[in-house]
Amino acid sequence: MNDPVDVQEVFKILRPDECASLVQRLVFEGSEDDLRDGFVHLSTAAQAPGTAAKHFAGDADLWLLRLESASLRESLHWEESRGGALFPHLYRPIRFADVSWIRPLPRGEDGRHVFPAGVAWGDGA
């Protein structure tokens, strides 16, 4: 693992069809953006709300995946992205076995997605 950041968990936001595909096929190759860029875009807990706001603002019925950084090993790379921050990029598909949990990501009354405890707005948002 190319890990200059001490982060134990990373997150992936999926649209309903993407989550269904992961559950049915036990593997997720990536979104259109992921496939275009050649890696699966992930976020830290602090970055995930900003990712949702920027890339999924109008989307409902989203799902949030939690993955253990250590289980991704050499395929996880930290690279500069939005605002110069280091973001986790996975250079292989997500396997169902990589996923610690999957939770719905509803939108609150203010229109922002409501994240589970421990995943909140932070410096990386």
BELHUVEN-V7827 format. One record per helix or strand. SS is the DSSP state (hx for helix, st for strand). FROM is the first residue (numbers start at 1). TO is the last residue. Records with the same first field share a line. If there is no record, write none. Layout:
SS = FROM-TO  FROM-TO
//
This chain:
st = 2-2  9-14  27-28  40-41  43-43  62-68  76-80  86-90  94-95  99-105  107-107  113-113
hx = 16-25  32-37  45-55  69-75  82-84  96-98
//
